[in-house]
Amino acid sequence: MKERIFTPGPVELPDRIREVLGRQIIHHRTKEFTEAFLETRELFKQLVDCAEDNFVFFASSGTGAMEASVLNFFQEGDTVIAVVGGKFGERWSELGYRWKLKVIDHHVEWGKSVDPEDIRKLLKENPQTKGVLVQMSESSTGAYHDVQKLAQITADTQTLLVVDAITALGVYNLKPHQWGIDVLVGGSQKAFMLPPGLSMLWFSQKAKKRLTDRAYYFNVKEELKKQTEGQTAFTPAITLILALRESLSMLLEEGIEKVEKRYRLISEGLKEAAERLGLKILPENPSISLSTFLPPNGIGADELRKEALKLGVRFAGGQGKLKGKIFRISHMGQDIMDFPVALSALELALKRLGHPVKLGEGVGAYLEVVSKSHE
């Protein structure tokens, strides 16, 4: 049976990406790679709508770029505020403690979005704060944090706004330079529709002035020198960079505004379908990168996922304190008409587990939303 993946990383790989990944590898110290790498960098500039060369790619998962953010822009003993509202908010905190920063943990109930005014208050109480570390899309809960409002608060201060956009970059029409974000992190296996192993780190001119030499492999200064010349300080993820060039081309061909519109429509359709099926949505302000649901009473989230998997559809489970309590359906890398398949599997799984379901009701609700978008 063919398995369809609806998880927030890895996501399914489009044919155009798989074609690139299947080619014979090239050597990285060649003119061919240099030209391809520089072209990839130019495409990335278009995606983030910023002509500056202030970004690097690392051969790592997104967590590598998160760690690079801590090491390259903060010194031991610096005070930072970590917004802890999910598993990945916890990761910001853990990285801060690991590298001996003074971390102020601002806890947000899982599924809730951070109140920008709480951050404003914390900054007033702690004027020495050098950074605010936050997710844009907290994929462990499905919650969206309004980083544009946070950027308005940090704009005229010494504080850097560091944003994990691993499940937001390539989904939202994200303009870090215009919004006032200082450090932005991305990862390949999300909306870029690639395998894991490549991360991105973009930074502002304000952040550039704070660059340190604390890191060896994740040294942004050294990588920036090399990468602007079309090379890397260490062996790059060659095939992933070539595939990223294709991925960026696909996103830009569609247009990032249309990409965001597509994900918003998917999110709205799944919300309507869930309500018809008697499911509760966890986040109060959902990210459009994924949908996060609480199963009906009496049905375990993991039990439901296992039943859907028997039908060839893989959903993601909960993490940390939400393990076994929620299930997540990723929108990333999917087209609008992929979701009648996912919803059909969900309906059948619910029915098999004894939940009263009128088959086709969720699918119908989703299609009603989709059809109205074209009226």
C-alpha positions, 0 to 999 in steps of 0.5 A: 500500500502506498503511504501518504505523509502528512507530517510536519517534517519530513514532508513528501517530495515533489517529482521535480525535487526527486529528479534532482536528488536522483542525479549523479553527485558533483564535486563541490570544489568545481565551477559547476557547483559554485555557479549553482550555489550562487544561483541558489543564494540569489533565489533565496534573496528573492524568497525573503525579499532582501538583497543583502547577502546576510545569510548562510546555509549549514549542512545540518537540521534546523536545530543546528541553525538554532544552535548557531544563532545562540553561538554566533550572536550572544556571548556567555553571560548575556541575558535572553528571553526564551518564549517557552510555549511548546517543545521547540520553545523548550529547545531555545531555552535548553540551547541558552542554558547549554551555552551559558546564557542567562535565560529568562523563561517566559512560559506560555500555555501550550497551544496559546500564543505569546502576548507581545505586551508580556515581552514588552514588560519583561524587556522593561524589567530586564533592560540588559536583555540581548535577545528574545528567542521565539518560534513563528510557528510552534509546530509541536502545538500548531500555535502561531506567534506574531513575530511582526508585533514582537519586532515592533517592540525590539526594533529600537532596542539592543535586543535581537529578535531571533525567530525559529521559522523552520515551519514558517519559511516557505509557507508565509510571505515572510519579509524579515528585513521589512518586519524587523526580525534580526535572526531567522532560522529555516530547515529543508524538510519542511515547506522547502519539500526536501529531505532533512540535512540543510538549514538556513540562517538569515540575519539583519545588519543589527545582528551582524554587528554582534557576530562572535567567534564562539563557534567552529563548525557553525561559524557564521563569519567564516561561512559568510566569507566563503558562501558569498564566493560560491563555496563553503568553509566545510563540505556542503550538503551538495545534493540538497543545495542543488535540490534547494535551487529547484525548490526555491524556483518552484516557490517563486514560480507559484509566487510566495503570496499565492503559496501563503494563500494556498496554505491559508485555504487548506487551514480554513478547510481543515478547520471546517472539516474538523468541526463537522467531525466533532474534533477540537482544534488545540491552538487558539491562533493556529499556524497555517503550516499545520493543523493540530487536533484533539481527538473525540472523547474516548479515542486516543490520539495515537490509536487514531493515528495507527488506524489512519496508517492502516489506510496508508495515511501518516499523521504526526502525534504529540510531543512532550506533555502533549504526547498521546493527546493530539494528532497533527496534520501538516499542510507543508508541501501539499496541494489543496486537493491532497486533503480529501485523501487525508480527511477520508482516512481520518473519517474511516479511522474515526468510524472504525474506532466507534465515533459516529461519523457520516462518511464524506461529511468532513470531506464535503465541508473541506470542499465547500471552503475550497469551492467558495474561494473560487466563487 
